[in-house]
Amino acid sequence: MRASYSFSASWVTPAPMADVAAAVVDLEHYPQWWPQVRAVAKMGPDTARVLCRSALPYTLDLVLDAVSREAPVLEVAVSGDLDGWVRWTLSPAEGGTRTEFAQEVAVGGALAAASVVGRPLLRWNHDRMMRGCEHGLRERLAG
């Protein structure tokens, strides 16, 4: 059994596009500003292992492989507890940079079975994670 998810979020980050792009591709420093990213280990020039945990008592263990590191579209392939991709699309906006996050992932096994019943809870959990991202990114790039 597999369960698929699509997530998205969008906001304006009050910083130049180059600064937002630099922060988004710098995975190793995510735990410094994104509270729900608990740990990052660089595995190679374009690969990192990332542990994420939002409000629910479960830590996602992910491997991210860079697909595109060039703005305006920054993308990674995701494997591990989730399989799919994450994409950041950046564009100039009044007050800074329009920061659009999109994610298409699937889960299998026991996590997929649990997600069928808990889909609304998982969406709520992801929304909390993205609010942490938005606030953390804004603070990181302030000034």
N, C-alpha and C positions, 0 to 999 in steps of 0.2 A: 504494500500500500504506500502511495506517495500523496502528499498534500502540497499544493502550490500556493504561493503568496506573491502578491504585488503590493509594494509599499511606495509611497511618494511623500515628499515634503518640499516646501518651497518657502523661501524668505529672502529678505535683502540683508546682506552682511555689509555693514558700514566700513568697507575697506576696498582698495583697488583690486581688480580681478587677479593681477599677478600675485598679490599677497594671499588671497583666498586660495588660489591654485597651489601655491607653495605649501600652505598649511594642510590642504587636503591630501597631497601626495606624500607628505612626511608622516607615514604611518607610525614610525617608531616613537613619535612624540604625542600621539593621540591620548595616551593615559594622562598627560599633563593638563589637558584641557577638556577632554570628553569623559565625564565621570563614569559612564557605563562601559567604557573600554578599559578593562582591568589590567591587561598585559599585552605586550607586542614583542615578538622575537623575530628578528630578521633572519631569514633562512637562505637568502641569496640576494642578488642585486634587484630582482623584481618580485620577490616572494617573501611573505611574512606570515607568521602564525599569530592569530589575534584571539584573545579571550574576551568575550562580552557578557555582561550581566546587567540587566535592568532591574525592574522591581520584582519579577518572579524569581523564585529560588532555583534557577537553572543557569549555568554558565555555558554559553555557546563556544565551541572550540572550532575555529575557522582557519582555513589557509586561503590567503589572498594572493593572487598572481596578477601583476600589472598587465593590462591590455593597452591602455593609453595613458600616458603621463603628460600629454600636451593639452593645455586649455584651448578651446573652451570645453571639450569633453574629456573627462577623466574617468577611467573605467578599470575595474578589477573583476577577474573571475573568482568566484567563491566556491570552495569545496570544504568538506568536513561535515559538521552537523547540518549544514545547508549546502545546496548545490545551485549555482546560478551566477548572477552578476549584480554588481552595484555600479551605478553611473552617477557622476556629478556633472551637471551642465551649468556652466557659468556664463553670464552675460552682463554687460554694463547696465546699470539701473540708476535711477535718481537716488542719491544717497549712498551709492556703493556698487555692490555686485549682486545681481539676482543669483541666488544659490539654489539650484534645484537638485534634489536627491531622488533617485529612482532605484528600485531594487526588485528583481524577479528571482525568486528562489523556490526550491522544493525541498521537502524533508521526507525521510523514509523511516521505516521501522517503528519502534515504540513512540518516538517523537511525533511521527505522522499520525498515529492512532490517537494520541492525546490531543493533538492539535485540532482534530475534527470537532471534538466537543468543546475545546477551549479556544476556538478561533477568535471570538470577540475579546477574550482576555489577552490573547497574543497580540492582537492589533493595538489594544490599549497599552500593553507593555512596550511595543515598538514605538508608539507615539511618545511615550515618556522618554525613550532613548533618544529620539530625534529632537525633542525639546532640550535635552541635555547637550546634544550636539550644537544646536543653534546658539544657545546661551554661552556655551564654552568657546565656540569659534568666535563669537562676537567679543568676548572678554580677551581671548588670546590676541586678537587683531586690533583691539582698542588702542587709540593713541597713535 
